[in-house]
Amino acid sequence: MRNFELNTTISNLRSLRESDLSSYDAVYLGNIYCRLFEDNFLEKMADLREGIQRVKDLGLRAYVSTYAAPRNDSLPKVEQALETAAQAGADAIEAHNLGVLRAVHEHFPQMPVHIGGYANVYTDAGAAVLRDYGAVRFTPNYEISLEEVKSIAAAAGLPAEILVHGKMPLGVSDYCFLLEYEDKWPDKCPVLCQKDLFLKQGDWAMRSVGKGVLSGKDVCMLEHLPALAAAGCSMFRIEAAYESPAYRSEIARLYRAALESVGERESVVEEPAWELVRRHTEVGLCNGFYFGRSGVEYIGKAEFAAKQEPPLVVLS
């Protein structure tokens, strides 16, 4: 049986304590969008240190994320997080920004670097440059197809990490859109962005997390894991930075079970598994851009893929 890595994202110590991580191999610590996110690991060094230790005590690999769009005034805090990660024994740093990549390369040359999705890797030439600066894996831009992922990884000699479930990161901004509407809800910053807030126009929907925009639909590759494995992919992420501990643990159990049977029999997702996916799907399912189609389409057997409506509408 092939070895696969299943990992996820956790933003703070509270979510880490509440999450059952028994189906995972690794965890990314830190919220990449906002410095004000509730008790963000990347702003609280004691929490980050404890988080790394907790993950490693579970026998998992602890990765530390960094901001998707850092500005000059946030770099001192980023450097603190890098130093804390190195001292606490983190297994890798995730970098989306070239300045952060250079900082890791210069100050912690032994630290493996994972290139995050907001680095916008579209080409094998780009991936090769990042490899030469210490990158050991990359998350390709979410718009490229599975065939392109395979081609880039092979040409650059750099393995790709693939989003297999969760809302697809689509954009990041230093400006928080939600603050304009803060007075309309009882919840305020820094917890407002954790609510289910969707931008909607007709059947189209996206989720706003303030400084980031995610797909409204959840990417779901549960029944397509054999295709990902055939393309040479072995590192998979369940994106759950803004999801509940139940989402994080229950969806992971489905994927762990499915990964254990990849290559041994035809991929069949039973109805109880779809029922669980349905419970954790607010708008619908999609395959992202892996099959060279529109990012909102779902190809497969999940008949409910596009039937749900967002529970809360911000803009229509």
Solvent accessible surface area in square Angstrom, and as a share of the most:
residue,aa,sasa,rsa
1,M,162,0.72
2,R,109,0.40
3,N,138,0.71
4,F,22,0.09
5,E,11,0.05
6,L,0,0.00
7,N,0,0.00
8,T,0,0.00
9,T,6,0.03
10,I,0,0.00
11,S,2,0.02
12,N,1,0.01
13,L,12,0.06
14,R,96,0.35
15,S,16,0.11
16,L,8,0.04
17,R,136,0.50
18,E,93,0.42
19,S,14,0.09
20,D,70,0.36
21,L,7,0.04
22,S,93,0.60
23,S,12,0.08
24,Y,6,0.02
25,D,37,0.19
26,A,0,0.00
27,V,0,0.00
28,Y,1,0.00
29,L,0,0.00
30,G,0,0.00
31,N,1,0.00
32,I,23,0.12
33,Y,20,0.07
34,C,15,0.09
35,R,85,0.31
36,L,112,0.56
37,F,7,0.03
38,E,33,0.15
39,D,66,0.34
40,N,1,0.01
41,F,0,0.00
42,L,3,0.02
43,E,37,0.17
44,K,84,0.36
45,M,30,0.14
46,A,70,0.54
47,D,30,0.15
48,L,0,0.00
49,R,109,0.40
50,E,64,0.29
51,G,0,0.00
52,I,0,0.00
53,Q,97,0.43
54,R,94,0.34
55,V,0,0.00
56,K,71,0.30
57,D,103,0.53
58,L,107,0.53
59,G,69,0.66
60,L,23,0.12
61,R,101,0.37
62,A,0,0.00
63,Y,6,0.02
64,V,0,0.00
65,S,0,0.00
66,T,1,0.01
67,Y,9,0.03
68,A,10,0.08
69,A,46,0.35
70,P,22,0.14
71,R,147,0.54
72,N,129,0.66
73,D,113,0.58
74,S,5,0.03
75,L,55,0.28
76,P,78,0.49
77,K,45,0.19
78,V,5,0.03
79,E,91,0.41
80,Q,84,0.38
81,A,1,0.01
82,L,3,0.02
83,E,86,0.39
84,T,6,0.04
85,A,0,0.00
86,A,34,0.27
87,Q,126,0.56
88,A,22,0.17
89,G,33,0.32
90,A,10,0.08
91,D,46,0.24
92,A,1,0.00
93,I,2,0.01
94,E,5,0.02
95,A,1,0.01
96,H,16,0.07
97,N,48,0.25
98,L,131,0.65
99,G,39,0.37
100,V,1,0.01
101,L,5,0.02
102,R,145,0.53
103,A,18,0.14
104,V,1,0.00
105,H,72,0.32
106,E,100,0.45
107,H,119,0.53
108,F,50,0.21
109,P,89,0.56
110,Q,164,0.73
111,M,24,0.11
112,P,49,0.31
113,V,2,0.01
114,H,9,0.04
115,I,4,0.02
116,G,0,0.00
117,G,3,0.03
118,Y,32,0.12
119,A,31,0.24
120,N,82,0.42
121,V,5,0.03
122,Y,100,0.38
123,T,71,0.41
124,D,60,0.31
125,A,68,0.52
126,G,29,0.28
127,A,0,0.00
128,A,25,0.19
129,V,87,0.50
130,L,15,0.07
131,R,93,0.34
132,D,93,0.48
133,Y,96,0.36
134,G,32,0.31
135,A,5,0.04
136,V,69,0.39
137,R,19,0.07
138,F,0,0.00
139,T,12,0.07
140,P,7,0.04
141,N,16,0.08
142,Y,39,0.15
143,E,100,0.45
144,I,7,0.03
145,S,20,0.13
146,L,16,0.08
147,E,124,0.56
148,E,81,0.36
149,V,1,0.00
150,K,93,0.39
151,S,65,0.42
152,I,8,0.04
153,A,22,0.17
154,A,82,0.63
155,A,66,0.51
156,A,1,0.01
157,G,58,0.56
158,L,5,0.03
159,P,65,0.41
160,A,7,0.05
161,E,2,0.01
162,I,1,0.01
163,L,10,0.05
164,V,0,0.00
165,H,0,0.00
166,G,0,0.00
167,K,3,0.01
168,M,7,0.03
169,P,9,0.06
170,L,70,0.35
171,G,23,0.22
172,V,49,0.28
173,S,51,0.33
174,D,68,0.35
175,Y,130,0.49
176,C,21,0.12
177,F,62,0.26
178,L,2,0.01
179,L,85,0.42
180,E,103,0.46
181,Y,49,0.19
182,E,42,0.19
183,D,119,0.61
184,K,134,0.57
185,W,48,0.17
186,P,123,0.77
187,D,45,0.24
188,K,88,0.37
189,C,50,0.30
190,P,56,0.35
191,V,53,0.31
192,L,4,0.02
193,C,16,0.09
194,Q,46,0.20
195,K,80,0.34
196,D,53,0.27
197,L,1,0.01
198,F,0,0.00
199,L,27,0.14
200,K,44,0.19
201,Q,120,0.53
202,G,51,0.49
203,D,137,0.71
204,W,112,0.39
205,A,15,0.11
206,M,50,0.22
207,R,0,0.00
208,S,3,0.02
209,V,2,0.01
210,G,7,0.06
211,K,37,0.16
212,G,2,0.02
213,V,48,0.28
214,L,7,0.04
215,S,8,0.05
216,G,1,0.01
217,K,35,0.15
218,D,0,0.00
219,V,1,0.01
220,C,0,0.00
221,M,0,0.00
222,L,4,0.02
223,E,26,0.12
224,H,28,0.13
225,L,2,0.01
226,P,45,0.28
227,A,40,0.31
228,L,0,0.00
229,A,9,0.07
230,A,84,0.65
231,A,15,0.11
232,G,56,0.54
233,C,6,0.03
234,S,29,0.18
235,M,24,0.11
236,F,0,0.00
237,R,25,0.09
238,I,0,0.00
239,E,25,0.11
240,A,0,0.00
241,A,16,0.13
242,Y,18,0.07
243,E,31,0.14
244,S,54,0.35
245,P,37,0.23
246,A,45,0.35
247,Y,6,0.02
248,R,2,0.01
249,S,10,0.07
250,E,38,0.17
251,I,0,0.00
252,A,0,0.00
253,R,114,0.41
254,L,31,0.15
255,Y,1,0.00
256,R,51,0.18
257,A,62,0.48
258,A,26,0.20
259,L,3,0.01
260,E,85,0.38
261,S,20,0.13
262,V,21,0.12
263,G,76,0.73
264,E,118,0.53
265,R,142,0.52
266,E,136,0.61
267,S,39,0.25
268,V,77,0.44
269,V,28,0.16
270,E,111,0.50
271,E,99,0.44
272,P,102,0.64
273,A,17,0.14
274,W,17,0.06
275,E,70,0.32
276,L,30,0.15
277,V,0,0.00
278,R,79,0.29
279,R,149,0.55
280,H,31,0.14
281,T,8,0.05
282,E,41,0.18
283,V,8,0.04
284,G,0,0.00
285,L,0,0.00
286,C,1,0.00
287,N,3,0.02
288,G,5,0.05
289,F,55,0.23
290,Y,21,0.08
291,F,66,0.28
292,G,59,0.57
293,R,123,0.45
294,S,54,0.35
295,G,6,0.06
296,V,83,0.47
297,E,60,0.27
298,Y,37,0.14
299,I,61,0.31
300,G,45,0.43
301,K,147,0.62
302,A,7,0.05
303,E,150,0.67
304,F,15,0.06
305,A,9,0.07
306,A,70,0.54
307,K,145,0.62
308,Q,43,0.19
309,E,108,0.49
310,P,15,0.09
311,P,85,0.53
312,L,72,0.36
313,V,63,0.36
314,V,27,0.16
315,L,96,0.48
316,S,105,0.68
